[in-house]
């Protein structure tokens, strides 16, 4: 029977990795950014609450 050969060059593998990396960056990048903004807003809210409490005492 004939032998089936699979010839994958490193450039094809590199392109596949680049595509996967780009996809994950698009998929997760905005989520990470939004999470950072939410944390930042919560820290600002806590800080403002603490400074208001300090001013009123």
Chimera marker file (.cmm) of the C-alpha trace (Angstrom):
<marker_set name="trace">
<marker id="1" x="0.000" y="0.000" z="0.000" r="1" g="1" b="0" radius="0.5"/>
<marker id="2" x="1.047" y="3.592" z="-0.474" r="1" g="1" b="0" radius="0.5"/>
<marker id="3" x="2.542" y="5.659" z="2.270" r="1" g="1" b="0" radius="0.5"/>
<marker id="4" x="0.851" y="8.959" z="3.173" r="1" g="1" b="0" radius="0.5"/>
<marker id="5" x="3.240" y="11.739" z="4.046" r="1" g="1" b="0" radius="0.5"/>
<marker id="6" x="2.346" y="14.904" z="5.868" r="1" g="1" b="0" radius="0.5"/>
<marker id="7" x="4.751" y="17.755" z="5.203" r="1" g="1" b="0" radius="0.5"/>
<marker id="8" x="4.185" y="20.701" z="7.504" r="1" g="1" b="0" radius="0.5"/>
<marker id="9" x="6.689" y="23.486" z="7.300" r="1" g="1" b="0" radius="0.5"/>
<marker id="10" x="7.570" y="25.663" z="10.244" r="1" g="1" b="0" radius="0.5"/>
<marker id="11" x="6.062" y="28.707" z="8.532" r="1" g="1" b="0" radius="0.5"/>
<marker id="12" x="2.663" y="27.012" z="8.384" r="1" g="1" b="0" radius="0.5"/>
<marker id="13" x="2.892" y="26.146" z="12.072" r="1" g="1" b="0" radius="0.5"/>
<marker id="14" x="3.976" y="29.697" z="12.898" r="1" g="1" b="0" radius="0.5"/>
<marker id="15" x="1.032" y="31.132" z="10.970" r="1" g="1" b="0" radius="0.5"/>
<marker id="16" x="-1.319" y="28.829" z="12.844" r="1" g="1" b="0" radius="0.5"/>
<marker id="17" x="0.094" y="29.954" z="16.175" r="1" g="1" b="0" radius="0.5"/>
<marker id="18" x="-0.183" y="33.609" z="15.124" r="1" g="1" b="0" radius="0.5"/>
<marker id="19" x="-3.819" y="33.140" z="14.111" r="1" g="1" b="0" radius="0.5"/>
<marker id="20" x="-4.660" y="31.418" z="17.386" r="1" g="1" b="0" radius="0.5"/>
<marker id="21" x="-2.854" y="34.114" z="19.364" r="1" g="1" b="0" radius="0.5"/>
<marker id="22" x="-4.695" y="36.887" z="17.516" r="1" g="1" b="0" radius="0.5"/>
<marker id="23" x="-8.032" y="35.168" z="18.077" r="1" g="1" b="0" radius="0.5"/>
<marker id="24" x="-7.389" y="34.782" z="21.807" r="1" g="1" b="0" radius="0.5"/>
<marker id="25" x="-6.226" y="38.386" z="22.115" r="1" g="1" b="0" radius="0.5"/>
<marker id="26" x="-9.445" y="39.598" z="20.491" r="1" g="1" b="0" radius="0.5"/>
<marker id="27" x="-11.543" y="37.243" z="22.560" r="1" g="1" b="0" radius="0.5"/>
<marker id="28" x="-9.931" y="37.871" z="25.946" r="1" g="1" b="0" radius="0.5"/>
<marker id="29" x="-8.402" y="41.323" z="25.529" r="1" g="1" b="0" radius="0.5"/>
<marker id="30" x="-11.623" y="43.266" z="25.901" r="1" g="1" b="0" radius="0.5"/>
<marker id="31" x="-12.720" y="41.115" z="28.845" r="1" g="1" b="0" radius="0.5"/>
<marker id="32" x="-9.465" y="41.765" z="30.680" r="1" g="1" b="0" radius="0.5"/>
<marker id="33" x="-9.719" y="45.478" z="29.937" r="1" g="1" b="0" radius="0.5"/>
<marker id="34" x="-13.308" y="45.651" z="31.209" r="1" g="1" b="0" radius="0.5"/>
<marker id="35" x="-12.364" y="43.754" z="34.359" r="1" g="1" b="0" radius="0.5"/>
<marker id="36" x="-9.553" y="46.223" z="34.989" r="1" g="1" b="0" radius="0.5"/>
<marker id="37" x="-11.910" y="49.144" z="34.561" r="1" g="1" b="0" radius="0.5"/>
<marker id="38" x="-14.430" y="47.623" z="36.976" r="1" g="1" b="0" radius="0.5"/>
<marker id="39" x="-11.739" y="47.079" z="39.590" r="1" g="1" b="0" radius="0.5"/>
<marker id="40" x="-10.518" y="50.632" z="39.093" r="1" g="1" b="0" radius="0.5"/>
<marker id="41" x="-14.041" y="52.009" z="39.521" r="1" g="1" b="0" radius="0.5"/>
<marker id="42" x="-14.555" y="49.994" z="42.699" r="1" g="1" b="0" radius="0.5"/>
<marker id="43" x="-11.282" y="51.256" z="44.164" r="1" g="1" b="0" radius="0.5"/>
<marker id="44" x="-12.252" y="54.842" z="43.364" r="1" g="1" b="0" radius="0.5"/>
<marker id="45" x="-15.682" y="54.324" z="44.929" r="1" g="1" b="0" radius="0.5"/>
<marker id="46" x="-14.193" y="52.878" z="48.109" r="1" g="1" b="0" radius="0.5"/>
<marker id="47" x="-11.619" y="55.694" z="48.289" r="1" g="1" b="0" radius="0.5"/>
<marker id="48" x="-14.304" y="58.359" z="47.868" r="1" g="1" b="0" radius="0.5"/>
<marker id="49" x="-16.476" y="56.711" z="50.520" r="1" g="1" b="0" radius="0.5"/>
<marker id="50" x="-13.560" y="56.595" z="52.944" r="1" g="1" b="0" radius="0.5"/>
<marker id="51" x="-12.576" y="60.207" z="52.366" r="1" g="1" b="0" radius="0.5"/>
<marker id="52" x="-16.200" y="61.342" z="52.831" r="1" g="1" b="0" radius="0.5"/>
<marker id="53" x="-16.419" y="59.386" z="56.076" r="1" g="1" b="0" radius="0.5"/>
<marker id="54" x="-13.146" y="60.957" z="57.233" r="1" g="1" b="0" radius="0.5"/>
<marker id="55" x="-14.360" y="64.477" z="56.378" r="1" g="1" b="0" radius="0.5"/>
<marker id="56" x="-17.624" y="63.962" z="58.276" r="1" g="1" b="0" radius="0.5"/>
<marker id="57" x="-15.960" y="62.726" z="61.471" r="1" g="1" b="0" radius="0.5"/>
<link id1="1" id2="2" r="1" g="1" b="0" radius="0.2"/>
<link id1="2" id2="3" r="1" g="1" b="0" radius="0.2"/>
<link id1="3" id2="4" r="1" g="1" b="0" radius="0.2"/>
<link id1="4" id2="5" r="1" g="1" b="0" radius="0.2"/>
<link id1="5" id2="6" r="1" g="1" b="0" radius="0.2"/>
<link id1="6" id2="7" r="1" g="1" b="0" radius="0.2"/>
<link id1="7" id2="8" r="1" g="1" b="0" radius="0.2"/>
<link id1="8" id2="9" r="1" g="1" b="0" radius="0.2"/>
<link id1="9" id2="10" r="1" g="1" b="0" radius="0.2"/>
<link id1="10" id2="11" r="1" g="1" b="0" radius="0.2"/>
<link id1="11" id2="12" r="1" g="1" b="0" radius="0.2"/>
<link id1="12" id2="13" r="1" g="1" b="0" radius="0.2"/>
<link id1="13" id2="14" r="1" g="1" b="0" radius="0.2"/>
<link id1="14" id2="15" r="1" g="1" b="0" radius="0.2"/>
<link id1="15" id2="16" r="1" g="1" b="0" radius="0.2"/>
<link id1="16" id2="17" r="1" g="1" b="0" radius="0.2"/>
<link id1="17" id2="18" r="1" g="1" b="0" radius="0.2"/>
<link id1="18" id2="19" r="1" g="1" b="0" radius="0.2"/>
<link id1="19" id2="20" r="1" g="1" b="0" radius="0.2"/>
<link id1="20" id2="21" r="1" g="1" b="0" radius="0.2"/>
<link id1="21" id2="22" r="1" g="1" b="0" radius="0.2"/>
<link id1="22" id2="23" r="1" g="1" b="0" radius="0.2"/>
<link id1="23" id2="24" r="1" g="1" b="0" radius="0.2"/>
<link id1="24" id2="25" r="1" g="1" b="0" radius="0.2"/>
<link id1="25" id2="26" r="1" g="1" b="0" radius="0.2"/>
<link id1="26" id2="27" r="1" g="1" b="0" radius="0.2"/>
<link id1="27" id2="28" r="1" g="1" b="0" radius="0.2"/>
<link id1="28" id2="29" r="1" g="1" b="0" radius="0.2"/>
<link id1="29" id2="30" r="1" g="1" b="0" radius="0.2"/>
<link id1="30" id2="31" r="1" g="1" b="0" radius="0.2"/>
<link id1="31" id2="32" r="1" g="1" b="0" radius="0.2"/>
<link id1="32" id2="33" r="1" g="1" b="0" radius="0.2"/>
<link id1="33" id2="34" r="1" g="1" b="0" radius="0.2"/>
<link id1="34" id2="35" r="1" g="1" b="0" radius="0.2"/>
<link id1="35" id2="36" r="1" g="1" b="0" radius="0.2"/>
<link id1="36" id2="37" r="1" g="1" b="0" radius="0.2"/>
<link id1="37" id2="38" r="1" g="1" b="0" radius="0.2"/>
<link id1="38" id2="39" r="1" g="1" b="0" radius="0.2"/>
<link id1="39" id2="40" r="1" g="1" b="0" radius="0.2"/>
<link id1="40" id2="41" r="1" g="1" b="0" radius="0.2"/>
<link id1="41" id2="42" r="1" g="1" b="0" radius="0.2"/>
<link id1="42" id2="43" r="1" g="1" b="0" radius="0.2"/>
<link id1="43" id2="44" r="1" g="1" b="0" radius="0.2"/>
<link id1="44" id2="45" r="1" g="1" b="0" radius="0.2"/>
<link id1="45" id2="46" r="1" g="1" b="0" radius="0.2"/>
<link id1="46" id2="47" r="1" g="1" b="0" radius="0.2"/>
<link id1="47" id2="48" r="1" g="1" b="0" radius="0.2"/>
<link id1="48" id2="49" r="1" g="1" b="0" radius="0.2"/>
<link id1="49" id2="50" r="1" g="1" b="0" radius="0.2"/>
<link id1="50" id2="51" r="1" g="1" b="0" radius="0.2"/>
<link id1="51" id2="52" r="1" g="1" b="0" radius="0.2"/>
<link id1="52" id2="53" r="1" g="1" b="0" radius="0.2"/>
<link id1="53" id2="54" r="1" g="1" b="0" radius="0.2"/>
<link id1="54" id2="55" r="1" g="1" b="0" radius="0.2"/>
<link id1="55" id2="56" r="1" g="1" b="0" radius="0.2"/>
<link id1="56" id2="57" r="1" g="1" b="0" radius="0.2"/>
</marker_set>
